[in-house]
Amino acid sequence: MRWGFGGCVGPGPFGAFATPELWTLFDEWLESLEDELVDFAREKGTITAQDVADRFKISKRAAKVLLKYVQYKGRVKSSGYEPA
């Protein structure tokens, strides 16, 4: 069982064909996205889910998930998602 972007991503729909190489690429992409998000928060001071959605051209819902994930990792604070 692996932990990733949405929580546990083990034997779900991707578990049957996801190779270690694919997981490595996903992890590298996600880490890069996290870094960009934290840099963005530092530049702006505070950010909202809508700010993230606009900046990364993703839905507001996806932005909220990304912010929660980065918050869970301790990289931003929850009040306005300030850089940690």
C-alpha positions as CSV (number, residue, x, y, z in Angstrom):
1,M,0.0,0.0,0.0
2,R,1.3,3.4,-1.0
3,W,0.4,6.9,0.2
4,G,0.2,9.6,-2.4
5,F,-1.8,12.6,-3.5
6,G,-5.3,11.5,-2.5
7,G,-4.3,9.3,0.4
8,C,-3.9,5.6,0.1
9,V,-3.4,4.7,-3.6
10,G,-2.8,1.0,-3.3
11,P,-4.8,-1.6,-5.1
12,G,-7.3,0.8,-6.6
13,P,-8.0,1.2,-10.3
14,F,-4.4,2.1,-11.1
15,G,-2.8,-0.6,-8.8
16,A,-3.2,-3.2,-11.5
17,F,-0.9,-1.5,-14.0
18,A,1.1,1.1,-12.1
19,T,4.8,0.2,-12.3
20,P,7.4,1.4,-9.8
21,E,8.7,3.6,-12.6
22,L,5.2,5.2,-13.0
23,W,5.0,5.8,-9.2
24,T,8.5,7.4,-9.3
25,L,7.4,9.8,-12.1
26,F,4.2,10.6,-10.2
27,D,6.1,11.3,-7.0
28,E,8.6,13.5,-8.8
29,W,5.8,15.4,-10.5
30,L,3.9,15.9,-7.3
31,E,7.0,17.1,-5.4
32,S,7.7,19.6,-8.2
33,L,4.1,20.8,-8.0
34,E,4.3,21.1,-4.2
35,D,7.5,23.2,-4.5
36,E,5.8,25.5,-7.0
37,L,2.8,25.9,-4.7
38,V,4.9,26.8,-1.7
39,D,6.9,29.3,-3.8
40,F,3.7,30.8,-5.0
41,A,2.5,31.1,-1.3
42,R,5.7,32.8,-0.3
43,E,5.4,35.3,-3.2
44,K,1.8,36.2,-2.4
45,G,2.0,36.0,1.4
46,T,-1.3,34.1,1.6
47,I,-3.3,32.2,-1.0
48,T,-6.7,30.8,-1.5
49,A,-7.9,27.7,-3.3
50,Q,-9.1,30.0,-6.1
51,D,-5.6,31.6,-6.3
52,V,-4.1,28.1,-6.7
53,A,-6.8,27.1,-9.2
54,D,-6.1,30.2,-11.3
55,R,-2.3,29.9,-11.1
56,F,-2.1,26.2,-11.9
57,K,-5.1,26.1,-14.2
58,I,-6.9,23.4,-12.2
59,S,-10.4,23.2,-10.7
60,K,-11.0,24.8,-7.3
61,R,-11.8,21.4,-5.9
62,A,-8.4,20.0,-7.1
63,A,-6.7,23.1,-5.6
64,K,-8.4,22.4,-2.2
65,V,-7.1,18.8,-2.3
66,L,-3.6,20.0,-3.2
67,L,-3.6,22.6,-0.4
68,K,-4.8,20.1,2.1
69,Y,-2.1,17.6,1.0
70,V,0.6,20.2,1.3
71,Q,-0.8,21.4,4.6
72,Y,-0.8,17.7,5.8
73,K,2.9,17.6,5.0
74,G,3.5,20.7,7.0
75,R,4.6,22.9,4.1
76,V,1.8,25.5,4.5
77,K,-0.4,26.6,7.4
78,S,-4.1,26.3,7.2
79,S,-5.1,29.9,7.9
80,G,-4.8,31.4,4.5
81,Y,-2.3,28.7,3.5
82,E,0.8,30.7,4.4
83,P,4.2,29.1,3.8
84,A,5.3,27.1,6.8
